[in-house]
Amino acid sequence: MATVDITGEQFASTVEDNDIVLVDFWAEWCGPCKQFGPTYSAISEKHPDVVFSKVDTEAEQQLAAEAGITSIPTLMAFREKVLVFSQPGALNAQQLEQVVDAVKALDMEEVHAHVARSQAEAAAAAPQQDGTQIPDA
């Protein structure tokens, strides 16, 4: 499968509607992005079961900001709607293959359990919102 350009409007549905989605955040002016592009495209052809998407950070500045992109290229990988990998910097073909293989090999039952535990811990640690205010000392 070739790479697919996605916009902010398509991002959520792309992640939600597909089992594995890789996202390459890039820009036309970025030298490392231009080097990584052909590698990303070539690996996409080897994995038709994975959606290889690209986000132009210049055209999609709000999406890039929401995703916390501070350096490009940045590669993100989602599996079953969960962000399981995020790393700035261009990867070579071997490294990208390793990322794809690792994402495919994840025990998603374990990942979902970890996410649920983390969310429960965060909820338990959050201050209770009962409407009362604590006076300043």
C-alpha positions as CSV (number, residue, x, y, z in Angstrom):
1,M,0.0,0.0,0.0
2,A,1.3,3.4,-0.9
3,T,1.5,6.3,1.6
4,V,-1.6,8.4,2.1
5,D,-1.6,12.1,2.8
6,I,-4.0,12.9,5.6
7,T,-5.4,16.2,7.1
8,G,-6.5,17.1,10.5
9,E,-10.1,16.3,9.5
10,Q,-9.0,12.8,8.5
11,F,-6.6,12.0,11.3
12,A,-9.0,10.7,13.9
13,S,-11.0,8.5,11.5
14,T,-7.8,7.1,10.0
15,V,-6.5,6.0,13.4
16,E,-9.9,4.8,14.6
17,D,-10.8,2.8,11.4
18,N,-7.5,0.9,10.9
19,D,-5.7,-1.6,13.1
20,I,-2.2,-0.2,12.5
21,V,-1.4,3.3,11.4
22,L,2.0,4.9,11.0
23,V,2.1,8.7,10.7
24,D,5.1,10.6,9.2
25,F,5.0,14.2,10.2
26,W,7.1,16.1,7.7
27,A,7.6,19.4,5.8
28,E,8.7,20.2,2.3
29,W,11.6,22.3,3.5
30,C,13.0,19.6,5.8
31,G,16.1,17.9,4.5
32,P,15.9,14.8,6.7
33,C,12.2,14.5,5.8
34,K,13.1,14.4,2.1
35,Q,15.7,11.7,2.9
36,F,13.2,9.6,4.9
37,G,10.3,9.9,2.4
38,P,11.5,7.3,-0.1
39,T,12.4,4.9,2.7
40,Y,8.9,5.3,4.2
41,S,7.3,4.8,0.8
42,A,9.3,1.7,0.0
43,I,8.5,0.1,3.3
44,S,4.8,0.9,2.9
45,E,4.8,-1.3,-0.2
46,K,6.0,-4.3,1.9
47,H,3.2,-4.0,4.5
48,P,-0.3,-3.7,2.8
49,D,-1.9,-4.5,6.2
50,V,-0.5,-1.2,7.7
51,V,-1.7,2.3,6.8
52,F,1.3,4.5,6.1
53,S,0.1,8.1,6.3
54,K,1.8,11.5,6.0
55,V,1.0,14.8,7.6
56,D,2.5,18.0,6.1
57,T,3.2,20.0,9.2
58,E,3.1,23.3,7.2
59,A,-0.4,22.7,5.9
60,E,-1.6,21.0,9.1
61,Q,-0.1,23.3,11.8
62,Q,-2.9,22.8,14.2
63,L,-2.7,19.0,14.0
64,A,1.0,19.1,14.4
65,A,0.6,21.3,17.5
66,E,-2.1,19.0,18.9
67,A,0.2,16.0,18.3
68,G,3.0,17.7,20.2
69,I,5.3,17.8,17.2
70,T,8.5,19.8,18.0
71,S,10.9,18.2,15.5
72,I,10.5,16.7,12.1
73,P,10.4,14.2,10.8
74,T,8.5,12.5,13.6
75,L,7.1,9.0,13.2
76,M,4.1,7.9,15.3
77,A,2.6,4.5,15.3
78,F,-0.9,3.6,16.5
79,R,-2.3,0.2,17.1
80,E,-5.9,-0.4,17.9
81,K,-6.3,3.4,18.5
82,V,-3.4,3.5,21.0
83,L,-0.3,5.6,20.4
84,V,2.4,2.9,20.8
85,F,5.5,4.7,19.3
86,S,6.6,8.2,18.8
87,Q,10.1,9.3,17.8
88,P,11.6,12.3,16.0
89,G,14.3,11.7,13.5
90,A,14.7,9.9,10.2
91,L,15.0,6.2,10.3
92,N,16.8,4.0,7.9
93,A,15.0,1.1,6.2
94,Q,16.1,-1.5,8.8
95,Q,15.0,0.7,11.7
96,L,11.7,1.4,10.1
97,E,11.1,-2.4,9.5
98,Q,12.0,-3.0,13.2
99,V,9.3,-0.5,14.3
100,V,6.7,-2.0,12.0
101,D,7.5,-5.5,13.2
102,A,7.5,-4.5,16.8
103,V,4.1,-2.8,16.5
104,K,2.7,-5.9,14.8
105,A,4.1,-8.1,17.6
106,L,2.6,-6.1,20.5
107,D,0.4,-7.9,22.9
108,M,-2.5,-5.5,22.6
109,E,-4.4,-7.1,25.5
110,E,-1.5,-6.2,27.7
111,V,-1.3,-2.7,26.2
112,H,-5.0,-2.0,26.7
113,A,-4.7,-3.2,30.3
114,H,-1.7,-0.9,30.9
115,V,-3.7,2.1,29.5
116,A,-6.7,1.3,31.7
117,R,-4.4,1.1,34.8
118,S,-2.8,4.4,33.9
119,Q,-6.1,6.1,33.4
120,A,-7.4,4.7,36.7
121,E,-4.3,5.9,38.5
122,A,-4.6,9.4,37.0
123,A,-8.2,9.6,38.0
124,A,-7.5,8.5,41.5
125,A,-4.7,11.0,41.8
126,A,-6.7,13.9,40.5
127,P,-8.1,16.3,43.1
128,Q,-11.8,15.8,43.8
129,Q,-14.0,18.4,42.2
130,D,-16.8,18.7,44.9
131,G,-17.2,22.5,44.6
132,T,-15.5,23.3,47.9
133,Q,-12.5,25.5,47.9
134,I,-9.5,25.1,50.1
135,P,-8.6,28.4,51.8
136,D,-5.1,29.8,51.2
137,A,-2.8,29.2,54.1
